[in-house]
C-alpha cells in the first residue's frame, strides 16, 4: 500500500541527501566563516584611502558584512531544504573566491575613476562573497543531519566551529596578515584558496563541471593580474595605512608623507628646520614663544607621522630629549627608508599606542607634550578625553606646555568640545587659527581646517604667540581668556565614558 501524497499547497518533503563526514563538515564551516571575517577586515583597509579610517567607515563595513551573513544564512537554509546541497556548496565557494580575487582591482579602479558609486561597488564586493560563504553552514548542517535525535548536537557543534573560524579569521588578519602581506595579496590569495577548495569539493562530491570550473579559475587569474596593476597609490601598505611618499619638484630634499590619501607630513631630508605646513609652524611658534631660544627641551610627541617637529626640535635645540609614540610600525619604516630618519637623530621612537605610552612616562618629566595623532582625518577619540588630558598634565613639569594639532570644519563642534575639555584641566588655554575660524574676523564665514591649541598651568602670552606666528609667515591669530570661553560656549567636555569625536568632527566638504 502506498502512502497518500501530501495535500496540495503543503511543502513537498526534500529528497534525501547523502551525509558528510564530521571532519569535512567542520573544515568547510570553519574555513567559510573565517573567510567572511578576512574579507570584512581587509575591506576596511581597502576603503581607507578613499573614505578615511573613521567610525562611520567601520560601521558601514560591519553592517554590510552582517547583512551578508544574515542573507546567506537564510538563503542557504532555504535552498538546502529544496535541492541537493552537494551541488550548491562548491559553486558557492568558487564564485565567492572569484569575486574576492577581483575585489582589489574593482574597488581601487572605482575609487580612482568613479568614486560616486564606490559605496555601491564596495557593498556588492562584500555582500556577494559574504552571503555565498555564509550559506555554506546551513547547507553543511543539512548534510550532517541524518537523524532528528542528533539535531542539537549537529547544529550546536557546527555553530561553535563557525564561531571559532570567525575568531581565527579576525585574529589572523589583524595580527598577522595585514602587517605582513599587502591587502591585494590577501584578497587574491584568499580568492584563489576558495576556488581551489571548490574544485577539490567538486571532485570529491563527483559533481565536477569542467566548464564552470575553468571559468571560475580564469576569473581568479584575471583578478589576480588586475589586482597587481590596478591603481593603489601605495608605496607601502602598513598595518593601519596606505602610505605614499611624494617628492617636491621645487625642493630637492622635500618629501610629503601621504597616508590614506591625506597629506600628513612634509619633511626636508636635507634641512630639518624647513617647516612647510602652517600648523607645524604654529606648533614651533608656540614652543619657541614659551621657552628661551636654543634651550634643550624634554618633549613627548603623541603621534609621529613624518617626525617633522621632532626633527626640527633636535636641529634647533641641540640636546633635546624627544620621545615619540607612533602606533604604526610601518610608518616608522617609511620614515627610516624614505624620509631620512636615522638612528642617531636623537629621537626615541616607540611603536605603541600614544595613550599607553603617555601612561608609562614619569610625572613632571616633560617640558612639552605635542599632540599630532590622527586616525583618518580626526584625532583618535581616546587621546581627546578629560582622562587623557589629565595624564598629559601629569607628565608635564610645572611650567610645561601642551600643544596639539586639531582638525575640524563646519560648526567646529569637535574643536569647541576639545577646547572645553582642555579648559577644565589646565589653568590657561589659547587657540590659534585663521582669524575667520576662531571668531576674530566676523566678516567671513568659518572655513575650518587645522588649528593649534596651547594649554598650560602657567600664563601664556597671546601677544608673544601672535608675534611668533607672524614671524613664521602665517596669517593665524589667537583667541584666549573670556573671548575663548564665549566662543567655546556650552560645548561638551569629552570623557572616556562619552567622546563622540567622529560625530562631532565634520569632514572637509569643499
FENUR-V485681 format. One record per residue. N is the residue number from 0. RES is the residue in one letter. PHI is phi in degrees with one decimal (none if undefined). Layout:
n->{N | N}
res->{RES | RES}
phi->{PHI | PHI}
This chain:
n->{0 | 1 | 2 | 3 | 4 | 5 | 6 | 7 | 8 | 9 | 10 | 11 | 12 | 13 | 14 | 15 | 16 | 17 | 18 | 19 | 20 | 21 | 22 | 23 | 24 | 25 | 26 | 27 | 28 | 29 | 30 | 31 | 32 | 33 | 34 | 35 | 36 | 37 | 38 | 39 | 40 | 41 | 42 | 43 | 44 | 45 | 46 | 47 | 48 | 49 | 50 | 51 | 52 | 53 | 54 | 55 | 56 | 57 | 58 | 59 | 60 | 61 | 62 | 63 | 64 | 65 | 66 | 67 | 68 | 69 | 70 | 71 | 72 | 73 | 74 | 75 | 76 | 77 | 78 | 79 | 80 | 81 | 82 | 83 | 84 | 85 | 86 | 87 | 88 | 89 | 90 | 91 | 92 | 93 | 94 | 95 | 96 | 97 | 98 | 99 | 100 | 101 | 102 | 103 | 104 | 105 | 106 | 107 | 108 | 109 | 110 | 111 | 112 | 113 | 114 | 115 | 116 | 117 | 118 | 119 | 120 | 121 | 122 | 123 | 124 | 125 | 126 | 127 | 128 | 129 | 130 | 131 | 132 | 133 | 134 | 135 | 136 | 137 | 138 | 139 | 140 | 141 | 142 | 143 | 144 | 145 | 146 | 147 | 148 | 149 | 150 | 151 | 152 | 153 | 154 | 155 | 156 | 157 | 158 | 159 | 160 | 161 | 162 | 163 | 164 | 165 | 166 | 167 | 168 | 169 | 170 | 171 | 172 | 173 | 174 | 175 | 176 | 177 | 178 | 179 | 180 | 181 | 182 | 183 | 184 | 185 | 186 | 187 | 188 | 189 | 190 | 191 | 192 | 193 | 194 | 195 | 196 | 197 | 198 | 199 | 200 | 201 | 202 | 203 | 204 | 205 | 206 | 207 | 208 | 209 | 210 | 211 | 212 | 213 | 214 | 215 | 216 | 217 | 218 | 219 | 220 | 221 | 222 | 223 | 224 | 225 | 226 | 227 | 228 | 229 | 230 | 231 | 232 | 233 | 234 | 235 | 236 | 237 | 238 | 239 | 240 | 241 | 242 | 243 | 244 | 245 | 246 | 247 | 248 | 249 | 250 | 251 | 252 | 253 | 254 | 255 | 256 | 257 | 258 | 259 | 260 | 261 | 262 | 263 | 264 | 265 | 266 | 267 | 268 | 269 | 270 | 271 | 272 | 273 | 274 | 275 | 276 | 277 | 278 | 279 | 280 | 281 | 282 | 283 | 284 | 285 | 286 | 287 | 288 | 289 | 290 | 291 | 292 | 293 | 294 | 295 | 296 | 297 | 298 | 299 | 300 | 301 | 302 | 303 | 304 | 305 | 306 | 307 | 308 | 309 | 310 | 311 | 312 | 313 | 314 | 315 | 316 | 317 | 318 | 319 | 320 | 321 | 322 | 323 | 324 | 325 | 326 | 327 | 328 | 329 | 330 | 331 | 332 | 333 | 334 | 335 | 336 | 337 | 338 | 339 | 340 | 341 | 342 | 343 | 344 | 345 | 346 | 347 | 348 | 349 | 350 | 351 | 352 | 353 | 354 | 355 | 356 | 357 | 358 | 359 | 360 | 361 | 362 | 363 | 364 | 365 | 366 | 367 | 368 | 369 | 370 | 371 | 372 | 373 | 374 | 375 | 376 | 377 | 378 | 379 | 380 | 381 | 382 | 383 | 384 | 385 | 386 | 387 | 388 | 389 | 390 | 391 | 392 | 393 | 394 | 395 | 396 | 397 | 398 | 399 | 400 | 401 | 402 | 403 | 404 | 405 | 406 | 407 | 408 | 409 | 410 | 411 | 412 | 413 | 414 | 415 | 416 | 417 | 418 | 419 | 420 | 421 | 422 | 423 | 424 | 425 | 426 | 427 | 428 | 429 | 430 | 431 | 432 | 433 | 434 | 435 | 436 | 437 | 438 | 439 | 440 | 441 | 442 | 443 | 444 | 445 | 446 | 447 | 448 | 449 | 450 | 451 | 452 | 453 | 454 | 455 | 456 | 457 | 458 | 459 | 460 | 461 | 462 | 463 | 464 | 465 | 466 | 467 | 468 | 469 | 470 | 471 | 472 | 473 | 474 | 475 | 476 | 477 | 478 | 479 | 480 | 481 | 482 | 483 | 484 | 485 | 486 | 487 | 488 | 489 | 490 | 491 | 492 | 493 | 494 | 495 | 496 | 497 | 498 | 499 | 500 | 501 | 502 | 503 | 504 | 505 | 506 | 507 | 508 | 509}
res->{X | X | X | X | X | X | X | X | X | X | X | X | X | X | X | X | X | X | X | X | X | X | X | X | X | X | X | X | X | X | X | X | X | X | X | X | X | X | X | X | X | X | X | X | X | X | X | X | X | X | X | X | X | X | X | X | X | X | X | X | X | X | X | X | X | X | X | X | X | X | X | X | X | X | X | X | X | X | X | X | X | X | X | X | X | X | X | X | X | X | X | X | X | X | X | X | X | X | X | X | X | X | X | X | X | X | X | X | X | X | X | X | X | X | X | X | X | X | X | X | X | X | X | X | X | X | X | X | X | X | X | X | X | X | X | X | X | X | X | X | X | X | X | X | X | X | X | X | X | X | X | X | X | X | X | X | X | X | X | X | X | X | X | X | X | X | X | X | X | X | X | X | X | X | X | X | X | X | X | X | X | X | X | X | X | X | X | X | X | X | X | X | X | X | X | X | X | X | X | X | X | X | X | X | X | X | X | X | X | X | X | X | X | X | X | X | X | X | X | X | X | X | X | X | X | X | X | X | X | X | X | X | X | X | X | X | X | X | X | X | X | X | X | X | X | X | X | X | X | X | X | X | X | X | X | X | X | X | X | X | X | X | X | X | X | X | X | X | X | X | X | X | X | X | X | X | X | X | X | X | X | X | X | X | X | X | X | X | X | X | X | X | X | X | X | X | X | X | X | X | X | X | X | X | X | X | X | X | X | X | X | X | X | X | X | X | X | X | X | X | X | X | X | X | X | X | X | X | X | X | X | X | X | X | X | X | X | X | X | X | X | X | X | X | X | X | X | X | X | X | X | X | X | X | X | X | X | X | X | X | X | X | X | X | X | X | X | X | X | X | X | X | X | X | X | X | X | X | X | X | X | X | X | X | X | X | X | X | X | X | X | X | X | X | X | X | X | X | X | X | X | X | X | X | X | X | X | X | X | X | X | X | X | X | X | X | X | X | X | X | X | X | X | X | X | X | X | X | X | X | X | X | X | X | X | X | X | X | X | X | X | X | X | X | X | X | X | X | X | X | X | X | X | X | X | X | X | X | X | X | X | X | X | X | X | X | X | X | X | X | X | X | X | X | X | X | X | X | X | X | X | X | X | X | X | X | X | X | X | X | X | X | X | X | X | X | X | X | X | X | X | X | X | X | X | X | X | X | X | X}
phi->{none | -93.3 | -72.6 | -71.9 | -65.9 | -64.7 | -55.6 | -60.3 | 98.6 | -82.4 | -61.6 | -75.0 | -64.3 | -71.3 | -66.9 | -61.1 | -118.7 | -62.2 | -72.9 | -133.6 | -63.2 | -62.2 | -67.5 | -63.0 | -63.0 | -62.6 | -63.6 | -64.3 | -66.8 | -59.8 | -66.0 | -67.0 | -66.7 | -63.2 | -62.1 | -59.5 | -72.8 | -60.6 | -61.4 | -61.9 | -70.6 | -69.5 | -62.0 | -60.8 | -69.6 | -68.1 | -85.9 | -53.3 | -63.8 | -109.5 | -115.5 | 84.1 | -96.1 | -114.6 | -62.4 | -64.0 | -63.5 | -61.9 | -62.6 | -60.0 | -64.9 | -62.8 | -62.3 | -64.0 | -63.0 | -66.2 | -61.9 | -61.6 | -62.8 | -64.9 | -62.8 | -63.4 | -64.4 | -66.8 | -65.4 | -61.9 | -66.5 | -61.7 | -69.7 | -63.0 | -80.6 | -118.7 | -153.7 | -77.5 | -62.7 | -60.7 | -89.0 | -110.6 | -65.5 | -62.6 | -60.4 | -61.2 | -66.2 | -65.8 | -66.7 | -62.6 | -62.2 | -63.0 | -65.3 | -61.5 | -65.3 | -89.7 | -58.0 | -57.1 | -65.7 | -67.4 | -65.5 | -67.8 | -63.6 | -66.5 | -62.2 | -81.8 | -119.1 | -147.4 | -59.5 | -57.3 | -104.0 | -61.0 | -63.5 | -64.0 | -62.3 | -62.2 | -57.9 | -68.1 | -71.7 | -96.8 | -63.8 | -61.9 | -67.4 | -62.9 | -69.3 | -62.9 | -70.2 | -71.2 | -73.0 | -64.4 | -60.6 | -63.8 | -66.6 | -63.6 | -58.7 | -58.5 | -71.4 | -85.4 | -83.7 | -93.5 | -151.1 | -61.4 | -64.3 | -102.0 | -56.3 | -61.3 | -64.2 | -65.6 | -64.1 | -65.8 | -67.8 | -69.2 | -63.7 | -65.7 | -62.8 | -62.4 | -66.3 | -62.5 | -61.7 | -62.9 | -63.5 | -61.9 | -60.5 | -65.7 | -65.1 | -61.1 | -70.7 | -69.4 | -101.0 | -120.9 | -65.9 | -59.0 | -81.1 | -121.0 | -128.3 | -58.9 | -56.6 | -61.2 | -64.8 | -62.5 | -71.8 | -64.3 | -63.8 | -63.9 | -59.7 | -62.9 | -63.5 | -66.6 | -66.7 | -60.1 | -61.3 | -66.9 | -66.3 | -63.1 | -67.0 | -56.8 | -66.5 | -66.9 | -84.3 | 58.2 | -119.2 | -60.0 | -128.0 | -60.9 | -63.8 | -66.1 | -64.3 | -64.3 | -64.9 | -64.3 | -62.1 | -63.3 | -62.5 | -63.5 | -61.1 | -63.2 | -63.2 | -63.7 | -65.8 | -65.0 | -62.9 | -76.3 | -104.7 | -64.4 | -64.6 | -117.0 | 71.9 | -109.5 | -81.0 | -151.9 | -98.5 | -89.4 | -63.4 | -118.1 | -137.4 | -93.5 | -103.2 | -143.4 | -118.3 | -115.2 | -87.4 | -88.9 | -67.1 | -98.4 | -141.7 | -57.6 | -94.7 | -74.6 | -138.2 | -114.6 | -90.9 | -111.0 | -116.6 | 51.9 | 82.5 | -109.4 | -73.5 | -95.2 | -146.4 | -120.7 | -130.7 | -100.4 | -67.6 | -93.6 | -143.3 | -67.6 | -83.5 | -76.5 | -119.1 | -96.4 | -68.8 | -61.9 | -67.9 | -69.1 | -63.7 | -68.9 | -62.5 | -62.2 | -63.5 | -65.2 | -70.7 | -67.4 | -81.4 | -98.0 | -130.9 | -59.8 | -58.1 | 78.1 | -69.2 | -61.5 | -125.6 | -94.4 | -121.1 | -125.8 | -116.0 | -85.1 | 100.1 | -112.7 | 57.6 | -84.1 | 61.3 | -58.7 | -74.0 | -61.5 | -66.8 | -60.7 | -62.9 | -64.9 | -80.0 | -96.1 | -131.9 | -52.9 | 90.9 | -66.1 | -109.4 | -108.5 | -113.0 | -119.6 | -102.7 | -123.2 | -71.6 | -101.2 | -62.1 | -65.7 | -66.1 | -62.7 | -63.3 | -62.8 | -57.6 | -78.4 | -88.3 | -118.6 | -117.2 | 72.8 | -76.5 | -106.4 | -66.7 | -96.7 | -74.9 | 82.8 | -109.2 | -91.2 | -94.9 | -119.2 | -83.1 | -166.0 | -68.9 | -61.4 | -64.2 | -72.2 | -63.4 | -61.5 | -64.2 | -81.6 | -75.9 | -67.3 | -66.1 | 51.8 | -109.6 | -125.0 | -78.1 | -137.9 | -119.6 | -111.7 | -96.9 | -151.0 | -110.4 | -140.1 | -115.3 | 73.7 | -117.1 | -132.4 | -68.3 | -52.3 | -56.8 | -74.1 | -99.3 | -106.5 | -83.7 | -57.1 | -67.8 | -65.7 | -65.3 | -62.6 | -70.2 | -60.1 | -63.2 | -63.0 | -83.7 | -79.1 | -68.0 | -58.0 | -105.0 | -72.3 | -131.8 | -105.3 | -126.1 | -133.6 | -91.3 | -126.2 | -127.7 | -159.5 | -138.0 | 61.9 | -76.6 | 58.4 | -65.3 | -66.4 | -60.3 | -64.6 | -65.3 | -68.9 | -63.4 | -63.3 | -65.0 | -65.5 | -65.4 | -76.2 | -99.8 | -105.1 | -73.5 | -133.5 | -136.9 | -129.5 | -112.4 | -118.3 | -178.2 | -62.8 | -52.1 | -72.1 | -83.6 | -101.7 | 83.3 | -78.6 | -99.8 | -83.2 | -80.8 | -128.9 | -72.9 | -58.4 | -110.7 | 85.2 | 138.5 | -85.4 | -135.2 | -124.9 | -112.0 | -119.9 | -135.6 | -163.3 | -87.4 | -100.4 | -59.9 | -110.3 | -86.3 | -62.4 | -67.7 | -63.3 | -67.8 | -63.9 | -63.1 | -65.9 | -64.7 | -66.1 | -62.9 | -93.8 | 77.3 | -96.3 | -102.0 | -74.0 | -134.8 | -130.0 | -139.2 | -155.7 | 59.0 | -63.5 | -63.3 | -67.9 | -63.2 | -65.1 | -65.4 | -70.9 | 64.4 | -99.3 | -58.0 | -68.6 | -84.0 | -82.0 | -132.5 | -60.6 | -79.8 | -153.7 | -141.3 | -78.2 | -61.9 | -64.2 | -82.1 | -76.3 | -78.3 | -86.9 | -72.5 | -76.0 | -119.9 | -65.4}
